[in-house]
Amino acid sequence: MDIQTWTWILVGLTFSVYIGIAIWSRASSTGEFYVAGKGVHPIANGLATAADWMSAASFISMAGIISFGGYDGSVYLMGWTGGYVLLALLLAPYLRKFGKFTVPDFIGDRYYSNNARVVAVFCALLISFTYVAGQMQGVGIVFSRFLEVDITTGVLIGMVIVLFYAVLGGMKGITYTQVAQYCVLIFAFMVPAIFISIQMTGNPIPQIGFGSTGADGIYLLDKLDGLHRELGFNAYTSGSKSKVDVFFITAALMLGTAGLPHVIVRFFTVKKVSDARKSAGWALLFIAVLYTTAPAIALFARTNLIETVSEKKYSDMPEWFTKWETTGLIRFDDKNGDGLIQYVANKEKNELDVNRDIMVLANPEIANLPNWVIALVAAGGLAAALSTAAGLLLVISSSVSHDIIKKIINPSITDKGELIAARVSAFVGVCIAGYFGINPPGFVAAVVALAFGLAAASFFPAIVLGIFYKRMNKEGAIAGMISGILLMLFYMLKFKFGLFDGGKGVVAALSSDWWFGISPEGFGSIAMLVNFIVAITVSKFTSAPPESIQKLVDNIRIPSGAGEATH
């Protein structure tokens, strides 16, 4: 069977499973809709957290970034992995013990202020919509290539599927769907990696193949370094980014991870604080399978791409090349008219433009793997994007229905009324997310990296200070969150989109105009420091929080009673 037929079969089967799970586990109360009734087993929650965490950026884009950036791309690997460890050890158990539905719920109650809650809701919505844009873009890329529809149609199909199981099942449906999605995405990621590792090195373990020699006896990393130098690119194993920018991007990704509302809420779904710790450990194990494999896939894909296209006749290109051309994600411009593809670092002479988001998806085709493996990768990419998109939509809907409508506008709303409001909010949210997916501000991982910067700039200080600093009051928290998020927004809009820069946009983002030499992806670290400084300073000059709040903070941190958390 051809690739498209296999794709329809595998995507159809996986989507049927997701929808079936949503129908089986549909939510009948707000407790089930928001936190799955707080009854999820730690292993199941670990699987669901891994799927929620490993978005389209991890599955589709991260290996692509490493593939093109080499050493520079490792900042995403280090930042995202380190950030999850930070979240699991430093914040998750304490937040579970607090026992709320959402991050704005925690901030509103900890800082005894609806104003703090509103600011937190604004930050949660901004982070979630920025993040979900990358997921919907990933869905569009997969559909446009493998089902041969345009990206807009692909995004619309993804919207319908996510909306169905997110609105019907809420967190309960999303959790068990994400368990299935993890199984799909990790199988789809590992199978081609194992195939290609055997092809290139004779070793079936990609992580070992990454450091092995090929059939010619040359280490693959040395071989790719040589290919890069021949084409004028930086050596694959050396970096071109400044150490300052690498440090701040890594820090922003780490600290942003610890402030991501859709990941934090996963730890609210287990029965006990000890279960939150266990599920964090399981999730780290499940995440490590993909994250330790990504560098190997990046190496294999980059080597195969260069050897397939460089100095080869365009007329001799295999079918995968022309298929990807129709999506606009590979473009060949024969500048010298000789019919050969000149793929070089020199922009004046280079004739090939390759979108880095296609590397994982195109990798099995470049390696000439069986059609079912190629289709499997498409199903895996969709699983990764849809699992995270569903988690983000839940954050969006719960922020509106629980934190705004229930807690501020209409405290007397019935459980049924709140559930309806949550589902309507999810519908509106998926429509907005679809728009951003169709009109994305950059490649998937770049969009997602900005969401991490926003999370680091807003939530991380408020959560850390809320748990570990009894003196932190509502005035300090509000001032800090507003300062951090606005500074990050300004920097992002100025240097990523050119809003305050005469329309230079990406040109400005690549120039020496950056403050302190820090890119927009890394500036969340600076905005986070500003948040901390403003929050602590303002709290020093304003009244201390009530005694009841200080006792609440003590209760969160003290291990005694760490069994059933109360709500």
Wavefront OBJ file of the C-alpha trace (Angstrom):
o trace
v 0.000 0.000 0.000
v 1.115 3.559 -0.622
v 1.987 6.051 2.134
v -1.302 7.917 1.963
v -3.376 4.740 2.376
v -1.266 3.615 5.321
v -1.586 7.088 6.847
v -5.376 7.092 6.558
v -5.498 3.642 8.177
v -3.160 4.417 11.098
v -4.466 7.935 11.718
v -8.042 6.652 11.463
v -7.348 3.857 13.961
v -5.622 6.132 16.472
v -8.308 8.826 16.196
v -10.987 6.169 16.730
v -9.205 5.084 19.915
v -9.011 8.687 21.170
v -12.684 9.309 20.497
v -13.677 5.973 22.031
v -11.760 6.779 25.212
v -13.391 10.228 25.365
v -16.868 8.685 25.153
v -16.007 6.017 27.754
v -14.505 8.510 30.220
v -16.709 11.549 29.656
v -16.824 13.962 32.584
v -20.061 14.294 34.559
v -18.890 16.850 37.141
v -16.521 19.801 37.370
v -14.178 17.722 39.552
v -13.861 15.153 36.755
v -13.640 17.874 34.098
v -10.869 19.857 35.827
v -8.775 17.238 37.674
v -10.192 13.818 36.656
v -11.779 13.409 40.071
v -8.274 13.272 41.645
v -8.251 9.509 41.162
v -5.575 8.858 38.508
v -2.977 6.151 39.231
v 0.639 7.457 39.392
v 1.808 5.342 36.426
v -1.156 6.419 34.282
v -0.538 10.014 35.336
v 3.141 9.610 34.474
v 2.230 8.421 30.971
v -0.315 11.234 30.549
v 2.145 13.843 31.856
v 4.808 12.627 29.425
v 2.364 12.902 26.511
v 1.179 16.322 27.705
v 4.775 17.450 28.067
v 6.121 16.025 24.790
v 4.348 18.311 22.390
v 4.772 18.806 18.663
v 7.877 20.797 19.583
v 9.457 17.735 21.215
v 8.310 15.189 18.628
v 8.483 17.202 15.402
v 10.682 20.205 15.996
v 13.339 19.497 18.621
v 15.283 16.943 16.579
v 14.927 19.307 13.613
v 16.524 22.127 15.586
v 19.364 19.865 16.712
v 19.682 18.553 13.149
v 20.257 22.035 11.747
v 21.871 23.727 14.741
v 23.991 20.841 15.978
v 25.541 21.802 19.312
v 23.442 24.991 19.468
v 20.244 22.955 19.311
v 21.140 21.155 22.524
v 19.847 24.117 24.561
v 16.308 22.844 23.995
v 17.274 19.345 25.101
v 18.951 20.612 28.272
v 16.394 23.283 29.094
v 13.255 21.181 28.703
v 14.674 18.139 30.489
v 16.169 20.142 33.350
v 12.978 22.126 33.682
v 10.890 19.041 34.170
v 13.203 17.834 36.952
v 12.923 21.261 38.583
v 9.127 21.147 38.427
v 8.898 17.588 39.724
v 11.212 18.113 42.698
v 10.594 21.731 43.674
v 6.952 22.533 42.990
v 4.654 19.634 42.074
v 4.253 17.984 45.521
v 3.584 21.304 47.270
v 1.038 22.397 44.696
v -0.733 19.036 44.998
v -0.881 19.425 48.757
v -2.507 22.827 48.305
v -5.228 20.931 46.425
v -6.675 23.352 43.874
v -8.005 22.969 40.339
v -5.756 25.428 38.461
v -2.637 27.584 38.784
v -4.728 30.828 38.898
v -6.772 29.100 41.634
v -3.577 28.618 43.670
v -2.425 32.198 43.082
v -5.849 33.703 43.828
v -6.151 31.849 47.154
v -2.492 32.051 48.211
v -2.443 35.802 47.584
v -5.991 36.276 48.958
v -6.949 38.472 46.014
v -9.236 38.269 43.001
v -6.991 40.848 41.315
v -4.101 38.381 41.590
v -6.405 35.697 40.187
v -7.316 37.865 37.185
v -3.660 38.635 36.432
v -2.878 34.908 36.680
v -5.755 34.061 34.329
v -4.435 36.597 31.788
v -0.956 35.040 32.007
v -2.353 31.492 31.731
v -4.365 32.381 28.632
v -1.436 34.171 27.000
v 0.946 31.267 27.660
v -1.569 28.650 26.557
v -2.546 30.370 23.305
v 1.122 30.958 22.415
v 1.909 27.313 23.135
v -1.135 25.852 21.405
v -0.359 27.786 18.211
v 2.728 25.612 17.813
v 0.701 22.436 18.342
v -1.914 23.325 15.747
v 0.814 24.310 13.307
v 2.373 20.870 13.830
v -0.991 19.219 13.111
v -1.270 21.227 9.903
v 2.224 20.226 8.758
v 1.521 16.507 9.251
v -1.830 16.589 7.493
v -0.577 18.722 4.606
v 2.148 16.237 3.706
v 0.766 12.820 4.516
v -2.928 13.295 3.784
v -2.130 15.747 0.983
v -4.454 18.502 2.132
v -3.500 22.131 2.653
v -2.283 23.243 6.102
v -5.511 25.138 6.807
v -7.623 22.024 6.237
v -5.226 19.994 8.371
v -5.553 22.444 11.266
v -9.353 22.360 10.989
v -9.379 18.539 11.167
v -7.147 18.664 14.244
v -9.419 21.264 15.859
v -12.474 19.036 15.473
v -10.747 15.984 17.000
v -9.272 17.877 19.959
v -12.516 19.701 20.590
v -14.457 16.450 20.690
v -12.483 14.657 23.372
v -11.418 17.762 25.330
v -14.961 19.136 25.577
v -16.641 15.792 26.190
v -14.156 14.208 28.583
v -12.416 17.162 30.210
v -9.342 16.198 32.246
v -10.727 12.700 32.795
v -11.039 12.046 29.065
v -7.801 13.874 28.254
v -5.826 11.865 30.824
v -6.687 8.441 29.445
v -6.473 9.660 25.869
v -2.966 10.947 26.623
v -1.978 7.511 27.944
v -2.886 6.091 24.522
v -1.196 9.012 22.751
v 2.053 8.440 24.622
v 2.091 4.816 23.453
v 1.482 5.921 19.860
v 4.014 8.757 19.815
v 6.857 6.857 21.504
v 6.377 3.819 19.233
v 6.304 6.121 16.194
v 9.448 7.931 17.340
v 11.479 4.836 18.202
v 10.669 2.465 15.299
v 12.276 4.579 12.519
v 15.159 5.495 14.840
v 15.912 1.784 15.362
v 15.579 1.044 11.622
v 17.928 3.862 10.624
v 20.447 3.106 13.383
v 20.713 -0.456 12.040
v 21.031 0.889 8.481
v 23.805 3.334 9.280
v 25.728 1.656 12.116
v 24.484 -1.917 12.471
v 23.450 -1.154 16.050
v 19.727 -1.343 16.926
v 20.019 1.082 19.868
v 19.917 4.655 18.480
v 21.603 6.161 21.538
v 24.622 3.896 20.941
v 24.442 4.290 17.169
v 24.751 8.054 17.717
v 28.365 7.544 18.838
v 29.226 4.698 16.468
v 30.977 4.363 13.120
v 29.245 3.882 9.788
v 29.966 1.316 7.080
v 32.977 3.412 5.985
v 34.551 3.129 9.447
v 34.176 6.857 10.173
v 32.365 8.036 13.280
v 29.039 9.539 12.235
v 29.651 12.782 14.130
v 33.052 13.197 12.459
v 31.487 12.447 9.081
v 28.763 15.069 9.576
v 31.321 17.618 10.767
v 33.202 17.032 7.498
v 30.059 17.374 5.374
v 29.203 20.637 7.165
v 32.656 22.092 6.597
v 32.563 21.167 2.905
v 29.277 23.076 2.513
v 30.427 26.079 4.557
v 28.269 25.401 7.624
v 29.597 25.527 11.173
v 30.919 22.184 12.383
v 27.997 20.163 13.729
v 29.699 19.553 17.073
v 30.630 23.201 17.685
v 28.339 26.091 18.576
v 27.855 29.527 17.046
v 25.607 30.986 19.750
v 27.204 33.069 22.468
v 27.580 31.398 25.855
v 25.444 34.154 27.366
v 22.535 33.427 25.018
v 22.870 29.661 25.485
v 22.760 30.104 29.257
v 19.706 32.349 29.232
v 17.751 30.260 26.699
v 18.421 27.122 28.763
v 17.409 28.930 31.964
v 14.228 30.334 30.370
v 13.201 26.875 29.144
v 13.907 25.316 32.546
v 12.149 27.950 34.607
v 9.328 28.253 32.110
v 8.738 24.503 32.346
v 8.308 24.845 36.104
v 5.630 27.474 35.487
v 3.644 25.820 32.698
v -0.006 25.644 33.827
v -0.984 22.660 31.658
v 1.846 20.527 33.089
v 1.338 21.667 36.695
v -2.364 20.777 36.591
v -1.459 17.157 35.868
v -0.189 16.819 39.443
v -3.608 17.871 40.749
v -5.174 14.699 39.319
v -3.663 12.127 41.716
v -5.032 11.086 45.112
v -2.119 11.966 47.381
v 1.003 14.112 47.589
v 3.139 10.958 47.521
v 1.395 9.984 44.277
v 2.390 13.351 42.787
v 6.041 12.520 43.513
v 5.684 9.009 42.076
v 3.947 10.199 38.896
v 6.684 12.824 38.427
v 9.300 10.060 38.546
v 7.403 7.833 36.112
v 6.899 10.757 33.724
v 10.625 11.558 33.762
v 11.397 7.952 32.823
v 8.885 8.005 29.956
v 10.131 11.393 28.733
v 13.758 10.238 28.782
v 13.041 7.566 26.163
v 12.286 10.235 23.552
v 14.738 12.857 24.747
v 17.749 10.542 24.684
v 16.802 9.391 21.181
v 16.281 12.857 19.628
v 20.020 13.670 19.141
v 20.498 10.380 17.291
v 17.541 11.052 14.992
v 18.893 14.547 14.353
v 22.280 13.144 13.356
v 20.825 10.426 11.120
v 18.407 12.799 9.390
v 20.969 15.536 8.749
v 23.529 13.120 7.322
v 20.991 11.422 5.053
v 19.565 14.754 3.855
v 22.935 16.193 2.849
v 24.033 12.984 1.100
v 20.684 12.778 -0.736
v 20.408 16.345 -2.056
v 23.810 18.059 -2.180
v 25.201 18.389 -5.724
v 22.526 15.989 -7.003
v 20.338 16.566 -10.072
v 16.948 18.003 -9.233
v 15.389 15.746 -11.860
v 16.750 12.696 -9.998
v 15.242 13.617 -6.651
v 13.123 10.857 -5.054
v 9.354 11.148 -4.672
v 9.509 12.351 -1.054
v 11.302 15.515 -2.180
v 8.601 16.581 -4.633
v 5.851 15.639 -2.151
v 7.328 17.934 0.478
v 7.799 20.642 -2.161
v 4.035 20.790 -2.654
v 3.651 21.744 1.032
v 6.037 24.679 0.611
v 8.276 23.343 3.384
v 11.085 22.514 0.938
v 11.894 25.003 -1.820
v 14.432 24.649 -4.633
v 15.507 27.707 -6.631
v 17.935 26.838 -9.456
v 19.882 30.113 -9.358
v 22.613 29.115 -11.813
v 20.359 27.029 -14.075
v 22.567 23.929 -14.033
v 19.884 21.595 -12.674
v 22.060 20.628 -9.695
v 20.996 21.358 -6.124
v 23.512 23.656 -4.464
v 22.918 23.246 -0.735
v 25.493 25.497 0.926
v 25.806 27.945 3.809
v 26.377 30.929 1.490
v 22.944 32.546 1.177
v 23.767 34.047 -2.209
v 24.620 30.658 -3.688
v 22.316 28.387 -1.708
v 19.438 26.987 -3.776
v 17.627 24.855 -1.204
v 15.474 26.007 1.684
v 14.439 23.253 4.127
v 12.015 23.914 6.988
v 13.536 22.292 10.070
v 10.104 21.125 11.248
v 10.018 18.443 8.539
v 13.185 16.596 9.550
v 11.609 14.015 11.866
v 8.619 13.538 9.584
v 10.686 13.230 6.405
v 13.466 11.181 8.021
v 11.928 7.720 7.290
v 11.259 8.747 3.681
v 14.808 10.026 3.195
v 16.094 6.709 4.578
v 13.740 4.791 2.255
v 11.971 2.941 5.072
v 8.745 0.957 4.487
v 5.577 2.966 3.872
v 3.938 1.802 7.096
v 6.827 3.248 9.115
v 6.454 6.594 7.345
v 2.718 6.611 8.089
v 3.391 5.618 11.698
v 5.536 8.723 12.174
v 2.648 10.850 10.895
v 0.310 9.268 13.461
v 2.916 9.862 16.168
v 3.343 13.519 15.262
v -0.418 14.018 15.457
v -0.547 12.229 18.830
v 2.156 14.529 20.227
v 0.497 17.705 18.969
v -3.054 16.737 19.942
v -2.137 15.526 23.447
v -0.564 18.858 24.373
v -3.225 20.895 22.583
v -5.912 19.144 24.650
v -4.092 19.909 27.914
v -3.722 23.550 26.927
v -7.386 23.819 25.979
v -8.319 22.523 29.404
v -6.212 25.279 30.996
v -7.965 27.841 28.809
v -11.458 26.567 29.590
v -10.874 26.123 33.331
v -9.276 29.582 33.621
v -12.433 31.130 32.198
v -15.112 28.918 33.774
v -13.593 28.242 37.211
v -11.304 31.204 37.911
v -13.343 33.973 36.282
v -16.987 32.849 36.222
v -17.101 30.676 39.376
v -14.667 32.585 41.570
v -15.388 36.190 40.522
v -18.469 36.776 38.357
v -21.000 34.250 39.673
v -19.892 32.347 42.815
v -23.356 30.777 43.148
v -23.254 29.091 39.718
v -24.286 25.439 39.830
v -21.921 22.589 39.089
v -23.830 21.912 35.873
v -23.693 25.571 34.837
v -19.953 25.693 35.453
v -19.478 22.534 33.387
v -21.385 24.105 30.483
v -19.276 27.271 30.788
v -16.093 25.168 30.718
v -17.181 23.412 27.521
v -18.190 26.652 25.805
v -14.830 28.165 26.802
v -13.030 25.161 25.310
v -14.933 25.625 22.044
v -13.982 29.312 21.810
v -10.413 28.457 22.799
v -9.968 25.856 20.067
v -11.257 28.314 17.456
v -8.677 30.922 18.495
v -5.974 28.250 18.663
v -6.881 27.143 15.145
v -6.455 30.691 13.859
v -2.951 30.889 15.325
v -2.169 27.450 13.934
v -3.094 28.648 10.438
v -1.214 31.946 10.906
v 1.750 30.921 13.091
v 4.512 33.380 14.076
v 7.373 30.944 13.376
v 8.448 27.318 13.297
v 6.946 25.104 15.972
v 9.732 25.029 18.555
v 10.377 28.782 18.320
v 6.715 29.506 19.082
v 6.756 27.059 21.974
v 10.012 28.514 23.337
v 8.307 31.899 23.610
v 5.540 30.324 25.691
v 8.186 29.027 28.092
v 9.654 32.520 28.354
v 6.228 33.915 29.202
v 5.720 31.218 31.867
v 9.133 31.917 33.409
v 8.450 35.654 33.439
v 5.039 35.397 35.099
v 4.212 32.210 37.026
v 7.527 30.820 38.242
v 8.343 33.591 40.752
v 4.737 33.810 41.993
v 4.581 30.050 42.614
v 8.034 29.739 44.209
v 7.544 32.757 46.475
v 4.014 31.582 47.269
v 5.353 28.267 48.551
v 8.663 29.235 50.158
v 8.286 32.870 51.296
v 5.585 33.519 53.922
v 6.095 37.295 53.758
v 5.125 37.497 50.089
v 1.841 39.394 49.841
v -0.726 40.132 47.166
v 0.734 43.543 46.249
v 4.172 42.061 45.589
v 2.858 39.084 43.623
v 0.621 41.230 41.411
v 3.334 43.825 40.756
v 5.869 41.103 39.975
v 3.650 39.171 37.574
v 2.600 42.318 35.709
v 6.200 43.571 35.441
v 7.530 40.229 34.242
v 4.844 39.451 31.676
v 4.783 42.962 30.212
v 8.573 43.110 29.880
v 8.642 39.702 28.169
v 5.757 40.675 25.885
v 7.480 43.923 24.885
v 10.765 42.170 24.119
v 9.019 39.387 22.218
v 6.949 41.768 20.105
v 9.914 44.055 19.446
v 12.553 41.503 18.490
v 10.457 38.600 17.214
v 7.667 40.377 15.378
v 9.107 43.863 14.823
v 6.047 45.605 16.303
v 8.084 48.454 17.792
v 10.913 48.188 15.315
v 9.682 49.522 12.006
v 8.585 46.067 10.826
v 12.067 44.528 10.816
v 10.751 41.532 12.706
v 12.954 38.477 12.295
v 15.754 40.667 10.906
v 15.834 42.466 14.240
v 15.690 39.141 16.082
v 18.902 38.072 14.337
v 20.753 41.361 14.799
v 23.014 42.792 17.452
v 20.125 44.900 18.747
v 19.240 42.309 21.394
v 19.621 43.548 24.956
v 22.712 42.025 26.604
v 23.024 39.752 23.533
v 20.020 37.673 24.655
v 17.529 36.329 22.087
v 13.736 36.533 22.588
v 13.716 32.807 23.414
v 16.091 33.456 26.324
v 14.789 36.791 27.582
v 12.232 35.105 29.842
v 15.114 34.594 32.311
v 15.703 38.350 32.560
v 11.986 39.091 32.849
v 11.775 36.460 35.586
v 14.554 38.161 37.567
v 12.715 41.473 37.215
v 9.555 39.748 38.509
v 11.418 38.443 41.573
v 13.021 41.818 42.325
v 9.790 43.798 41.915
v 7.727 41.284 43.920
v 10.117 41.117 46.881
v 10.712 44.901 46.903
v 7.010 45.770 46.821
v 6.221 43.191 49.528
v 8.827 44.767 51.809
v 7.052 48.139 51.654
v 3.488 46.849 52.018
v 1.632 45.026 54.766
v 2.342 41.381 55.525
v -0.215 38.755 54.456
v -2.843 37.689 57.021
v -1.836 35.196 59.710
v -4.148 32.591 58.172
v -2.250 32.775 54.871
v 1.108 32.423 56.604
v -0.169 29.342 58.416
v -1.419 28.022 55.068
v 2.094 28.382 53.625
v 3.554 26.506 56.600
v 0.999 23.755 56.117
v 1.913 23.359 52.439
v 5.596 22.871 53.229
v 5.389 20.714 56.349
v 5.454 16.982 55.491
v 2.988 16.032 58.241
v -0.435 15.229 56.862
v 1.003 14.711 53.420
v -1.444 11.930 52.743
v -4.821 13.072 51.470
v -4.632 16.718 50.422
v -7.748 18.663 51.221
v -9.670 20.939 48.913
l 1 2 3 4 5 6 7 8 9 10 11 12 13 14 15 16 17 18 19 20 21 22 23 24 25 26 27 28 29 30 31 32 33 34 35 36 37 38 39 40 41 42 43 44 45 46 47 48 49 50 51 52 53 54 55 56 57 58 59 60 61 62 63 64 65 66 67 68 69 70 71 72 73 74 75 76 77 78 79 80 81 82 83 84 85 86 87 88 89 90 91 92 93 94 95 96 97 98 99 100 101 102 103 104 105 106 107 108 109 110 111 112 113 114 115 116 117 118 119 120 121 122 123 124 125 126 127 128 129 130 131 132 133 134 135 136 137 138 139 140 141 142 143 144 145 146 147 148 149 150 151 152 153 154 155 156 157 158 159 160 161 162 163 164 165 166 167 168 169 170 171 172 173 174 175 176 177 178 179 180 181 182 183 184 185 186 187 188 189 190 191 192 193 194 195 196 197 198 199 200 201 202 203 204 205 206 207 208 209 210 211 212 213 214 215 216 217 218 219 220 221 222 223 224 225 226 227 228 229 230 231 232 233 234 235 236 237 238 239 240 241 242 243 244 245 246 247 248 249 250 251 252 253 254 255 256 257 258 259 260 261 262 263 264 265 266 267 268 269 270 271 272 273 274 275 276 277 278 279 280 281 282 283 284 285 286 287 288 289 290 291 292 293 294 295 296 297 298 299 300 301 302 303 304 305 306 307 308 309 310 311 312 313 314 315 316 317 318 319 320 321 322 323 324 325 326 327 328 329 330 331 332 333 334 335 336 337 338 339 340 341 342 343 344 345 346 347 348 349 350 351 352 353 354 355 356 357 358 359 360 361 362 363 364 365 366 367 368 369 370 371 372 373 374 375 376 377 378 379 380 381 382 383 384 385 386 387 388 389 390 391 392 393 394 395 396 397 398 399 400 401 402 403 404 405 406 407 408 409 410 411 412 413 414 415 416 417 418 419 420 421 422 423 424 425 426 427 428 429 430 431 432 433 434 435 436 437 438 439 440 441 442 443 444 445 446 447 448 449 450 451 452 453 454 455 456 457 458 459 460 461 462 463 464 465 466 467 468 469 470 471 472 473 474 475 476 477 478 479 480 481 482 483 484 485 486 487 488 489 490 491 492 493 494 495 496 497 498 499 500 501 502 503 504 505 506 507 508 509 510 511 512 513 514 515 516 517 518 519 520 521 522 523 524 525 526 527 528 529 530 531 532 533 534 535 536 537 538 539 540 541 542 543 544 545 546 547 548 549 550 551 552 553 554 555 556 557 558 559 560 561 562 563 564 565 566 567
